[in-house]
Amino acid sequence: MQLAFAEAEAAAARGEVPVGAVIVDAAGNVLAAAGNRVEELHDPTAHAELLAIRAAAARRAEKALPDCDLYVTLEPCAMCAQAIALARLRRVHYGAYDPKGGGVEHGARVFDHPTCHHRPELVGGIEETRAGELLKRFFRERR
């Protein structure tokens, strides 16, 4: 999770919403780490989770990552949740809950739909205060 926070802080330094994500295999090896790059790439899908999933899948030359865990500083949105399901990630660990834009335990609750064919184990609220403060500070400085 510390690497995910480092990615989130780097994203904030680039002017991106500070979200960081890391994918780790069953042996604990980091396969990919990314921070948001939506502004930099002019790409609304360049969320940290999607960038990490793409990099991990490319590194393994596999579309599914069933023995891997995702660590992310913010509850994934609905778009990222669907990508997580498609990648068949084993577990998702995340920091701050996102009542407005979350798609896992809030909002769309993607994994609860019968059309979602894979539901990873969820572990939310990891260093929730730290993750929330990082986001609050970023948006406070923008105002």
N, C-alpha and C positions, 0 to 999 in steps of 0.2 A: 504494500500500500504506500510505502514511503516513496517508491519510484513513481507511482501514479501522482502523488502530491508534487513531486519535482516536475513532472510533465505539466501539471496544471499551473504551477507557478511560471514555468517557461511560456506557456500559452498566454498567461496574463501579461507577461513582459512584451509579448508580440502584439498585444491589443486584442487578444481573443478572450472569449468567455473562459475562465480558468477551470477547465475540466481536463483531467488526465486519465489515461487508461493503460493497463499493462495486461498482457496475456502470458500466463505461466503454464508450463506443461506439468505432468504428474510428478516428474522428478524435481520440480522446483526451478527449472531453467526458464529464464525470460526469453520468450519467443518474439515479443514485440512490445514496444512502448510508444505512446503517442499522446499528443495534446491536441485540443481543437485547432483547426486550421481553416475554418469557414471563411473568415475575412481574407486571409492571405491567398487562398486558392479560389476565392469567389465561387465557392461550392457549398450549397446548403446541406450537403450530405457529408461534409468533411468533419464529422464529429469524432472525438477521440476514440470512441469505441469502434466505429466503422474503420477508421484508419488502422487501429491495432488488429482488428479481425482480418482485414485485407493483408496486412504485412505478415501476420502469423500463418495464414493460409498459404500465401505465396512462399514463405520460407519452407514450409513443409510440403508444398506442392499438393495440397489436399484441400478440398472444400469444407470438410467437416473437422472439427477439433474436439471430439468427445471426451478426451482425457485432459482438457485444459480448463483453467479457471481465468476469469476476467476480474481484475481489480480496477474499479473506477471511482472517482471522487464524488460523483453525483448519480442519483438514481437515473438509469437510462430512460430516454424518451421512447415513444412508441416505435419510431423508425429503428432505433438501435436495438430495442427489445426484439423486434422481428428478425433483425440480422443475427442477434444472439441465438435465437431459436433455429434459424437456418444453418448456422455454424455448429449447432449441437453442442455448445459449450456446456461443460459439466456443472459449473458453479459460477455465480456472479456475486462478488463482494463489492458493496458500494458504501460511500460515505453519507453525504447528506440526502435526505428524502426530498423529493420535488413534488409538492402538492399541486403546483400549477402545470408543469410540463412533463412530469414523470409518466412512464408508460408501463411500469412494473407493478408497483403497489398503489399507484395513484392513476388517475386518468383512464387511459384505455385498458390497462391491466391485460396486456397482450397475452401473457402466459395462461390466463384463466379462460381464454376462449377455446371452445371445442375444435375450432379450425387450426389452432396452434398445435403442431405435431411434436413439439419438444418443449419441456419445461425444465429449465435448470434449477438447481437448488439456489435459493436466494439468502444472502446474508447482508442485511442492511444496517445502517447506522454506525458503521465503523469510522471512528474518529469524526463523528457527525458534526460536532462543534467546530473542529478545525476546518472541515470542508465547507460548512456554512459560512464561517467567518471569512474564508478566502473569497467566496462568491460575493458576500455583502460588501467587503472592502473594495472589490473590483467595481461593483456597480455604484457604490458611494463616490468613488473617485471619478467616475464617468459623469456624474451629475453636476 
